[in-house]
Amino acid sequence: MADAESTTLYDAIGGDPTVTALTTRFYELMDTLPEAARCRALHPADLSGSREKFYEYLTGWLGGPPLYTDKRGHPMLRRRHFGASIGAVERDEWLLCFRQALEETVAHPKLREIILEPITRLAHHMQNREE
């Protein structure tokens, strides 16, 4: 096993199987939780493309292979999402789904905490509409 200084979050959480489970569960929750209805409404009827992009992004963001950037270039997340009207409600619904999916797929609480803090900042950055 690699030493702690060179272990990525991707490796620490279990690599591809965990990222796949996390993104799959995230979109299952978004698609089924009534509490996520406004966030879900911002997405296409078929979530498979969104799930694929999020999987690719998370893989690289967590320190795994740079799937997203190799395939699509720089993420430019805010710019790519600017067409979606994202307010505090949609942001919080997105975070609700992510938190629950993270709780269900990443076993170690400290790793969940390490991941959730910057993801929460990112979600706030994505908000492009004031209420």
Secondary structure, DSSP 8 states (H G I E B T S, - for coil): ---TTT--HHHHHTSHHHHHHHHHHHHHHHHH-GGGHHHHHTS-S--HHHHHHHHHHHHHHTTS--HHHHHH-S--HHHHTTTS---HHHHHHHHHHHHHHHHHH---HHHHHHHHHHHHHHHHHH-----
